[in-house]
């Protein structure tokens, strides 16, 4: 089992047209540092041991459409972040460059789009 855990990164890779810019957005949103950058890739991590969010350049990137629409780029995944104050967290995310999605399916959750168009949710800690 140690071959799967020693020296390996565990995290999620997200495609973006500008990985460094998107990494800075999530670093600011989460209060995590950008731990690594190179051309075409940037990594945000809670600690040197993870979890890791990897942002990788995608040529021909098309932002996903929320809510999903037949024939359009679907969101393949999204992040959920639990927050204590939903209004304050939304305001902070908007200030960092997120946009509020038009479709909001739940009262205790806000769907936002990051600067590259990926949806993410801020969920009230109830």
DSSP file (Angstrom, degrees, kcal/mol; ACC not computed):
  #  RESIDUE AA STRUCTURE BP1 BP2  ACC     N-H-->O    O-->H-N    N-H-->O    O-->H-N    TCO  KAPPA ALPHA  PHI   PSI    X-CA   Y-CA   Z-CA
    1    1 A X    >>        0   0    0      0, 0.0     3,-1.5     0, 0.0     4,-0.6   0.000 360.0 360.0 360.0 -26.6    0.0    0.0    0.0
    2    2 A X  H >>  +     0   0    0      1,-0.3     4,-3.0     2,-0.2     3,-0.7   0.774 360.0  69.2 -67.2 -22.0    2.8    2.4    0.6
    3    3 A X  H 34 S+     0   0    0      1,-0.2    -1,-0.3     2,-0.2     0, 0.0   0.779 100.6  48.9 -65.7 -23.2    3.6    2.5   -3.1
    4    4 A X  H <4 S+     0   0    0     -3,-1.5    -1,-0.2     1,-0.1    -2,-0.2   0.642 121.8  31.9 -87.5 -14.7    0.3    4.4   -3.6
    5    5 A X  H X< S+     0   0    0     -3,-0.7     3,-1.0    -4,-0.6     2,-0.5   0.740  91.7  92.4-114.8 -30.2    0.9    6.9   -0.8
    6    6 A X  T 3< S-     0   0    0     -4,-3.0     3,-0.1     1,-0.2    -1,-0.0  -0.552 109.7 -12.1 -73.6 119.7    4.7    7.6   -0.6
    7    7 A X  T 3  S+     0   0    0     -2,-0.5     2,-0.3     1,-0.2    -1,-0.2   0.602 103.8 126.2  73.9  11.6    5.7   10.6   -2.7
    8    8 A X    <   -     0   0    0     -3,-1.0     2,-0.4     2,-0.0    -1,-0.2  -0.799  56.1-130.9-106.8 147.2    2.4   10.8   -4.6
    9    9 A X        -     0   0    0     -2,-0.3     2,-0.5    -3,-0.1    41,-0.1  -0.768  17.8-162.5 -89.8 137.2    0.2   13.8   -5.0
   10   10 A X        +     0   0    0     -2,-0.4    42,-1.4    39,-0.1    41,-0.4  -0.985  41.6  88.7-120.3 121.1   -3.5   13.3   -4.3
   11   11 A X  E     -a   52   0A   0     -2,-0.5     2,-0.4    40,-0.2    42,-0.2  -0.967  69.2 -71.5 179.3-166.0   -5.9   15.9   -5.7
   12   12 A X  E     -a   53   0A   0     40,-1.7    42,-3.2    -2,-0.3     2,-0.5  -0.919  30.0-145.5-118.3 138.3   -8.0   17.1   -8.5
   13   13 A X  E     -a   54   0A   0     -2,-0.4     2,-0.4    40,-0.2    42,-0.2  -0.916  15.1-167.2-107.0 131.0   -6.9   18.6  -11.8
   14   14 A X  E     -a   55   0A   0     40,-3.2    42,-2.4    -2,-0.5     2,-0.2  -0.962  16.6-131.6-120.3 129.2   -9.0   21.3  -13.4
   15   15 A X  E     +a   56   0A   0     -2,-0.4     2,-0.3    40,-0.2    42,-0.2  -0.534  35.2 162.6 -78.8 146.4   -8.6   22.5  -17.0
   16   16 A X  E     -a   57   0A   0     40,-2.0    42,-1.8    -2,-0.2     3,-0.4  -0.987  48.3-125.8-158.5 154.5   -8.3   26.2  -17.6
   17   17 A X  S    S+     0   0    0     -2,-0.3     2,-0.3     1,-0.3    -1,-0.1   0.822 112.8  25.1 -73.2 -29.6   -7.3   28.7  -20.2
   18   18 A X  S  > S-     0   0    0      1,-0.1     4,-2.2    38,-0.1    -1,-0.3  -0.779  71.0-178.1-134.2  87.9   -5.0   30.5  -17.7
   19   19 A X  H  > S+     0   0    0     -3,-0.4     4,-2.5    -2,-0.3     5,-0.2   0.851  81.2  53.4 -60.0 -37.2   -4.0   28.0  -14.9
   20   20 A X  H  > S+     0   0    0      2,-0.2     4,-2.2     1,-0.2    -1,-0.2   0.916 110.1  47.4 -65.5 -41.6   -1.9   30.5  -12.9
   21   21 A X  H  > S+     0   0    0     -3,-0.2     4,-2.0     2,-0.2    -2,-0.2   0.912 114.1  46.8 -65.6 -41.9   -4.8   33.0  -12.8
   22   22 A X  H  X S+     0   0    0     -4,-2.2     4,-2.3     1,-0.2     5,-0.2   0.881 110.2  53.3 -69.2 -36.3   -7.3   30.4  -11.7
   23   23 A X  H  X S+     0   0    0     -4,-2.5     4,-2.6    -5,-0.2    -1,-0.2   0.915 108.4  50.1 -62.0 -42.5   -4.9   29.0   -9.1
   24   24 A X  H  X S+     0   0    0     -4,-2.2     4,-2.5     2,-0.2     5,-0.2   0.893 108.1  54.1 -63.6 -38.7   -4.6   32.5   -7.6
   25   25 A X  H  X S+     0   0    0     -4,-2.0     4,-2.6     1,-0.2    -2,-0.2   0.962 113.9  40.1 -58.3 -52.3   -8.4   32.8   -7.5
   26   26 A X  H  X S+     0   0    0     -4,-2.3     4,-2.6     2,-0.2     6,-0.4   0.856 112.5  55.9 -69.1 -33.9   -8.8   29.6   -5.5
   27   27 A X  H  X>S+     0   0    0     -4,-2.6     4,-1.8    -5,-0.2     5,-1.1   0.932 112.9  42.3 -60.4 -44.8   -5.7   30.4   -3.4
   28   28 A X  H  <5S+     0   0    0     -4,-2.5    -2,-0.2     2,-0.2    -1,-0.2   0.901 114.7  50.9 -68.4 -40.6   -7.3   33.7   -2.4
   29   29 A X  H  <5S+     0   0    0     -4,-2.6    -2,-0.2    -5,-0.2    -1,-0.2   0.903 122.7  30.1 -63.0 -42.1  -10.8   32.1   -2.0
   30   30 A X  H  <5S-     0   0    0     -4,-2.6    -1,-0.2     2,-0.1    -2,-0.2   0.610 102.1-122.0 -94.9 -14.8   -9.5   29.3    0.3
   31   31 A X  T  <5 +     0   0    0     -4,-1.8     2,-0.3     1,-0.3    -3,-0.2   0.766  68.7 133.9  74.2  24.4   -6.6   31.0    2.0
   32   32 A X      < -     0   0    0     -5,-1.1    -1,-0.3    -6,-0.4    14,-0.2  -0.783  56.0-113.4-103.4 150.6   -4.2   28.3    0.7
   33   33 A X  E     -B   45   0A   0     12,-0.7    12,-1.9    -2,-0.3     2,-0.8  -0.478  22.0-113.2 -81.0 153.7   -0.9   29.1   -1.0
   34   34 A X  E     -B   44   0A   0     10,-0.2    10,-0.3     1,-0.2     3,-0.1  -0.802  38.2-174.9 -77.4 114.0    0.0   28.5   -4.6
   35   35 A X  E     +     0   0A   0      8,-2.1     2,-0.3    -2,-0.8     9,-0.2   0.662  58.6  14.8 -92.2 -18.0    2.6   25.8   -3.9
   36   36 A X  E     +B   43   0A   0      7,-1.4     7,-3.0    -3,-0.1     2,-0.3  -0.965  57.5 178.3-159.5 137.6    4.0   25.3   -7.4
   37   37 A X  E     +B   42   0A   0     -2,-0.3     2,-0.3     5,-0.2     5,-0.2  -0.996  11.5 152.0-141.9 139.8    3.9   27.0  -10.8
   38   38 A X  E >   -B   41   0A   0      3,-2.6     3,-2.5    -2,-0.3     2,-0.1  -0.936  61.9 -59.4-150.9 166.3    5.4   26.2  -14.1
   39   39 A X  T 3  S+     0   0    0     -2,-0.3     3,-0.1     1,-0.3    -2,-0.0  -0.297 125.7   4.6 -54.9 122.3    4.3   27.0  -17.7
   40   40 A X  T 3  S+     0   0    0      1,-0.1    17,-2.8    16,-0.1     2,-0.3   0.370 123.0  70.8  88.1  -4.2    0.9   25.5  -18.2
   41   41 A X  E <   +BC  38  56A   0     -3,-2.5    -3,-2.6    15,-0.2     2,-0.3  -0.999  46.9 174.2-147.7 140.4    0.4   24.2  -14.6
   42   42 A X  E     -BC  37  55A   0     13,-2.2    13,-3.3    -2,-0.3     2,-0.4  -0.990  14.5-154.1-143.8 144.6   -0.2   25.7  -11.1
   43   43 A X  E     -BC  36  54A   0     -7,-3.0    -8,-2.1    -2,-0.3    -7,-1.4  -0.970   4.9-166.6-126.1 132.1   -0.9   23.9   -7.9
   44   44 A X  E     -BC  34  53A   0      9,-2.8     9,-2.9    -2,-0.4     2,-0.4  -0.945  17.0-178.5-112.5 136.5   -2.8   25.2   -4.8
   45   45 A X  E     -BC  33  52A   0    -12,-1.9   -12,-0.7    -2,-0.4     7,-0.2  -0.996  36.7-143.7-141.8 143.7   -2.4   23.2   -1.6
   46   46 A X  S    S-     0   0    0      5,-1.7     2,-0.3    -2,-0.4     5,-0.1   0.842  93.5 -13.8 -68.2 -33.5   -3.8   23.3    2.0
   47   47 A X  S >  S-     0   0    0      4,-0.3     3,-1.9    -3,-0.1    -1,-0.2  -0.922  84.3 -85.1-154.8 173.3   -0.4   22.0    3.2
   48   48 A X  T 3  S+     0   0    0     -2,-0.3     3,-0.1     1,-0.3     4,-0.0   0.691 130.4  50.4 -60.3 -15.3    2.7   20.5    1.7
   49   49 A X  T 3  S-     0   0    0      1,-0.4    -1,-0.3     2,-0.1   -39,-0.1   0.355 106.6-169.4-104.8   3.9    0.9   17.1    2.1
   50   50 A X    <   -     0   0    0     -3,-1.9    -1,-0.4     1,-0.3     2,-0.2  -0.376  66.1-139.6  98.6-177.2   -2.3   18.2    0.3
   51   51 A X        -     0   0    0    -41,-0.4    -5,-1.7    -7,-0.1     2,-0.4   0.504  58.2-157.7 -69.4 159.2   -5.0   18.2   -0.6
   52   52 A X  E     -aC  11  45A   0    -42,-1.4   -40,-1.7    -7,-0.2     2,-0.5  -0.879  20.3-161.4-115.0 140.7   -4.0   19.6   -3.9
   53   53 A X  E     -aC  12  44A   0     -9,-2.9    -9,-2.8    -2,-0.4     2,-0.5  -0.989  18.2-163.6-115.2 117.7   -5.9   21.5   -6.6
   54   54 A X  E     -aC  13  43A   0    -42,-3.2   -40,-3.2    -2,-0.5     2,-0.5  -0.882   4.4-161.2-106.9 130.6   -4.0   21.3   -9.8
   55   55 A X  E     -aC  14  42A   0    -13,-3.3   -13,-2.2    -2,-0.5     2,-0.4  -0.953  12.2-174.2-114.3 126.9   -4.8   23.8  -12.6
   56   56 A X  E     -aC  15  41A   0    -42,-2.4   -40,-2.0    -2,-0.5   -15,-0.2  -0.958  28.3-108.4-128.7 137.4   -3.6   22.8  -16.1
   57   57 A X  E     -a   16   0A   0    -17,-2.8     2,-0.5    -2,-0.4   -40,-0.2  -0.374  30.2-164.4 -64.5 136.5   -3.8   24.7  -19.4
   58   58 A X    >   -     0   0    0    -42,-1.8     3,-1.3    -2,-0.1     2,-0.2  -0.966  13.1-140.3-124.9 113.1   -6.3   23.4  -21.9
   59   59 A X  T 3  S+     0   0    0     -2,-0.5   -42,-0.0     1,-0.3     0, 0.0  -0.497  92.0  19.0 -68.1 140.3   -6.0   24.5  -25.5
   60   60 A X  T 3  S-     0   0    0      1,-0.2    -1,-0.3    -2,-0.2   -43,-0.1   0.738  90.2-176.6  70.8  23.0   -9.4   25.2  -27.0
   61   61 A X    <   -     0   0    0     -3,-1.3     2,-0.4   -45,-0.1    -1,-0.2  -0.245  10.8-167.9 -56.0 134.2  -10.9   25.4  -23.5
   62   62 A X        -     0   0    0    -46,-0.0    -1,-0.0    55,-0.0    54,-0.0  -0.995  22.2-124.5-123.1 124.2  -14.7   25.9  -23.5
   63   63 A X        -     0   0    0     -2,-0.4    10,-0.3     1,-0.1    54,-0.1  -0.361  31.5-107.5 -66.3 146.9  -16.3   26.9  -20.1
   64   64 A X        -     0   0    0     52,-0.1     2,-0.5     8,-0.1    10,-0.2  -0.310  28.6-121.6 -70.0 159.1  -19.0   24.6  -18.9
   65   65 A X  B     -d   74   0B   0      8,-2.8    10,-0.5     4,-0.1     2,-0.4  -0.890  26.0-127.8-105.4 130.3  -22.6   25.8  -19.0
   66   66 A X  S    S+     0   0    0     -2,-0.5    36,-0.3     2,-0.1    37,-0.2  -0.992  94.8  28.7-124.0 131.0  -24.7   25.9  -15.8
   67   67 A X  S    S-     0   0    0     -2,-0.4    -1,-0.1    35,-0.1    35,-0.0   0.688 114.7-101.6 -68.0 162.5  -27.3   24.6  -15.5
   68   68 A X        -     0   0    0     -2,-0.2     2,-0.4     7,-0.1    -2,-0.1  -0.162  37.7-163.6 -55.8 143.0  -26.4   21.9  -18.1
   69   69 A X    >   -     0   0    0     -4,-0.2     3,-2.2     4,-0.1    -4,-0.1  -0.997  28.8-104.1-129.5 131.4  -27.8   22.4  -21.6
   70   70 A X  T 3  S+     0   0    0     -2,-0.4     3,-0.1     1,-0.3     0, 0.0  -0.274 107.6  17.6 -53.6 134.5  -28.0   19.6  -24.2
   71   71 A X  T 3  S+     0   0    0      1,-0.3    -1,-0.3     0, 0.0     2,-0.2   0.345 107.7 100.3  84.9  -6.1  -25.2   20.0  -26.8
   72   72 A X  S <  S-     0   0    0     -3,-2.2     2,-0.4     1,-0.1    -1,-0.3  -0.669  90.2 -78.9-106.6 164.3  -23.2   22.4  -24.7
   73   73 A X        -     0   0    0    -10,-0.3    -8,-2.8    -2,-0.2     2,-0.2  -0.476  52.8-144.3 -62.8 118.6  -20.1   21.7  -22.5
   74   74 A X  B     -d   65   0B   0     -2,-0.4     2,-0.5   -10,-0.2    -8,-0.1  -0.558  20.5-103.9 -84.2 148.3  -21.3   20.1  -19.4
   75   75 A X        -     0   0    0    -10,-0.5     3,-0.1    -2,-0.2    -1,-0.1  -0.618  31.9-167.4 -65.7 123.4  -19.8   20.7  -15.9
   76   76 A X        -     0   0    0     -2,-0.5     2,-0.3     1,-0.3    -1,-0.2   0.681  67.3 -12.7 -88.9 -18.7  -17.8   17.5  -15.3
   77   77 A X        -     0   0    0     42,-0.1     2,-0.3    -3,-0.1    -1,-0.3  -0.961  61.8-161.2-165.8 166.5  -17.3   18.3  -11.7
   78   78 A X        -     0   0    0     -2,-0.3     2,-0.3    -3,-0.1    42,-0.2  -0.983  21.3-115.0-154.3 160.5  -17.6   21.1   -9.2
   79   79 A X  E     -e  120   0C   0     40,-0.7    42,-3.1    -2,-0.3     2,-0.4  -0.746  18.8-155.9 -95.3 144.7  -16.3   22.1   -5.8
   80   80 A X  E     -e  121   0C   0     -2,-0.3     2,-0.5    40,-0.2    42,-0.2  -0.990  10.2-170.7-116.5 128.5  -18.5   22.5   -2.7
   81   81 A X  E     -e  122   0C   0     40,-2.9    42,-3.1    -2,-0.4     2,-0.4  -0.982  16.6-138.5-122.3 125.5  -17.2   24.7    0.1
   82   82 A X  E     -e  123   0C   0     -2,-0.5     2,-0.3    40,-0.2    42,-0.2  -0.663  27.2-176.1 -82.0 134.2  -19.0   24.8    3.5
   83   83 A X  E     -e  124   0C   0     40,-3.0    42,-2.9    -2,-0.4     3,-0.2  -0.933  31.6-143.9-132.2 153.5  -19.3   28.4    4.9
   84   84 A X  S    S+     0   0    0     -2,-0.3     2,-0.5     1,-0.3    -1,-0.1   0.806  97.5  33.6 -84.3 -32.7  -20.6   29.8    8.2
   85   85 A X     >  -     0   0    0      1,-0.2     4,-2.4    39,-0.1    -1,-0.3  -0.929  67.2-169.1-128.9 105.6  -22.1   33.0    6.6
   86   86 A X  H  > S+     0   0    0     -2,-0.5     4,-2.5     1,-0.2     5,-0.2   0.913  86.3  48.4 -64.4 -46.2  -23.4   32.5    3.1
   87   87 A X  H  > S+     0   0    0      1,-0.2     4,-2.3     2,-0.2    -1,-0.2   0.921 114.1  46.6 -62.2 -43.7  -23.9   36.2    2.2
   88   88 A X  H  > S+     0   0    0      2,-0.2     4,-2.4     1,-0.2    -1,-0.2   0.913 112.6  49.6 -64.5 -42.9  -20.5   37.1    3.4
   89   89 A X  H  X S+     0   0    0     -4,-2.4     4,-2.5     2,-0.2    -2,-0.2   0.896 110.8  50.0 -64.7 -39.9  -18.8   34.2    1.5
   90   90 A X  H  X S+     0   0    0     -4,-2.5     4,-2.6     2,-0.2     5,-0.2   0.935 110.4  50.1 -62.7 -45.9  -20.7   35.1   -1.7
   91   91 A X  H  X S+     0   0    0     -4,-2.3     4,-2.2     1,-0.2    -2,-0.2   0.914 111.5  48.6 -59.2 -44.2  -19.6   38.7   -1.4
   92   92 A X  H  X S+     0   0    0     -4,-2.4     4,-1.6     2,-0.2    -1,-0.2   0.924 112.0  48.6 -62.6 -44.7  -15.9   37.6   -0.9
   93   93 A X  H  X>S+     0   0    0     -4,-2.5     5,-2.5     1,-0.2     4,-0.6   0.904 111.4  49.8 -63.4 -41.2  -16.1   35.3   -3.9
   94   94 A X  H ><5S+     0   0    0     -4,-2.6     3,-0.9     1,-0.2    -1,-0.2   0.895 108.2  53.4 -63.7 -39.8  -17.6   38.0   -6.1
   95   95 A X  H 3<5S+     0   0    0     -4,-2.2    -1,-0.2     1,-0.2    -2,-0.2   0.839 106.3  53.8 -62.8 -33.5  -14.9   40.4   -5.0
   96   96 A X  H 3<5S-     0   0    0     -4,-1.6    -1,-0.2    -5,-0.1    -2,-0.2   0.595 133.6 -85.9 -79.1 -11.3  -12.2   37.9   -6.0
   97   97 A X  T <<5S+     0   0    0     -3,-0.9    -3,-0.2    -4,-0.6    -2,-0.1   0.460  83.4 132.1 122.4   2.7  -13.7   37.5   -9.5
   98   98 A X      < -     0   0    0     -5,-2.5     2,-0.4    -6,-0.1    -1,-0.3  -0.359  43.2-142.4 -75.0 163.7  -16.5   34.9   -9.3
   99   99 A X  E     -F  113   0C   0     14,-2.1    14,-3.0    -2,-0.1     2,-0.4  -0.969  18.1-114.2-125.7 147.9  -19.9   35.5  -10.8
  100  100 A X  E     -F  112   0C   0     -2,-0.4    12,-0.2    12,-0.2     2,-0.1  -0.663  33.3-123.4 -80.3 128.4  -23.2   34.4   -9.3
  101  101 A X        -     0   0    0     10,-2.2    10,-0.2    -2,-0.4   -34,-0.1  -0.409   9.7-132.4 -69.6 147.4  -25.0   31.9  -11.5
  102  102 A X  S    S+     0   0    0    -36,-0.3     2,-0.6    -2,-0.1    -1,-0.1   0.884  92.5  68.4 -66.1 -38.9  -28.5   32.8  -12.7
  103  103 A X        +     0   0    0    -37,-0.2     2,-0.5     2,-0.0     8,-0.2  -0.753  59.1 175.2 -90.3 118.9  -29.8   29.3  -11.6
  104  104 A X        -     0   0    0     -2,-0.6     6,-0.0     1,-0.1    -4,-0.0  -0.895   4.6-179.4-123.5  98.0  -29.9   28.8   -7.8
  105  105 A X        +     0   0    0     -2,-0.5     2,-0.3     1,-0.0    -1,-0.1   0.626  63.5  42.0 -79.1 -13.1  -31.6   25.5   -7.0
  106  106 A X    >   -     0   0    0      3,-0.4     3,-0.7     1,-0.1     5,-0.1  -0.983  66.0-138.7-138.7 146.1  -31.4   25.6   -3.2
  107  107 A X  T 3  S+     0   0    0     -2,-0.3    -1,-0.1     1,-0.2    -2,-0.0   0.827 105.9  45.2 -69.3 -33.1  -31.9   28.3   -0.5
  108  108 A X  T 3  S+     0   0    0     16,-0.1    16,-3.0    15,-0.0     2,-0.4   0.294 109.3  64.4 -97.4   9.7  -28.9   27.2    1.6
  109  109 A X  E <   - G   0 123C   0     -3,-0.7     2,-0.5    14,-0.2    -3,-0.4  -0.989  62.2-158.5-132.7 140.1  -26.5   26.9   -1.4
  110  110 A X  E     - G   0 122C   0     12,-2.5    12,-2.4    -2,-0.4     2,-0.5  -0.985  10.8-148.9-119.1 127.2  -25.2   29.5   -3.8
  111  111 A X  E     + G   0 121C   0     -2,-0.5   -10,-2.2    10,-0.2     2,-0.3  -0.829  24.1 174.6 -92.5 126.2  -23.8   28.4   -7.2
  112  112 A X  E     -FG 100 120C   0      8,-3.0     8,-2.5    -2,-0.5     2,-0.5  -0.828  26.2-129.7-124.4 165.4  -21.1   30.7   -8.5
  113  113 A X  E     -FG  99 119C   0    -14,-3.0   -14,-2.1    -2,-0.3     6,-0.2  -0.972  20.8-134.4-116.8 131.0  -18.8   30.5  -11.5
  114  114 A X    >   -     0   0    0      4,-2.9     3,-2.5    -2,-0.5   -16,-0.1  -0.218  42.3 -86.4 -73.3 174.1  -15.0   30.9  -11.1
  115  115 A X  T 3  S+     0   0    0      1,-0.3    -1,-0.1     2,-0.1   -93,-0.1   0.714 132.0  50.2 -58.3 -20.5  -13.1   33.2  -13.5
  116  116 A X  T 3  S-     0   0    0      2,-0.1    -1,-0.3   -94,-0.1   -52,-0.1   0.429 123.4-103.9 -95.5   0.2  -12.8   30.3  -16.0
  117  117 A X  S <  S+     0   0    0     -3,-2.5     2,-0.3     1,-0.3    -2,-0.1   0.443  71.6 143.0  95.7   0.7  -16.5   29.5  -15.9
  118  118 A X        -     0   0    0    -55,-0.1    -4,-2.9    -5,-0.1    -1,-0.3  -0.571  49.9-124.3 -72.2 133.3  -16.4   26.4  -13.7
  119  119 A X  E     + G   0 113C   0     -2,-0.3   -40,-0.7   -42,-0.2     2,-0.3  -0.511  33.5 174.6 -73.5 147.1  -19.3   26.2  -11.3
  120  120 A X  E     -eG  79 112C   0     -8,-2.5    -8,-3.0   -42,-0.2     2,-0.4  -0.973  20.2-132.3-145.8 157.2  -18.7   25.9   -7.5
  121  121 A X  E     -eG  80 111C   0    -42,-3.1   -40,-2.9    -2,-0.3     2,-0.6  -0.903   5.1-155.7-117.8 138.2  -21.0   25.9   -4.6
  122  122 A X  E     -eG  81 110C   0    -12,-2.4   -12,-2.5    -2,-0.4     2,-0.5  -0.964  23.8-162.6-104.8 121.5  -20.9   27.8   -1.3
  123  123 A X  E     -eG  82 109C   0    -42,-3.1   -40,-3.0    -2,-0.6   -14,-0.2  -0.916  18.1-121.2-115.2 126.8  -23.0   25.7    1.2
  124  124 A X  E     -e   83   0C   0    -16,-3.0     2,-1.1    -2,-0.5   -40,-0.2  -0.457  23.5-125.1 -67.0 130.7  -24.3   27.2    4.4
  125  125 A X              0   0    0    -42,-2.9    -1,-0.1    -2,-0.2   -39,-0.1  -0.674 360.0 360.0 -75.8 101.0  -23.1   25.2    7.5
  126  126 A X              0   0    0     -2,-1.1    -1,-0.2   -18,-0.0    -2,-0.1   0.436 360.0 360.0-102.4 360.0  -26.4   24.4    9.1
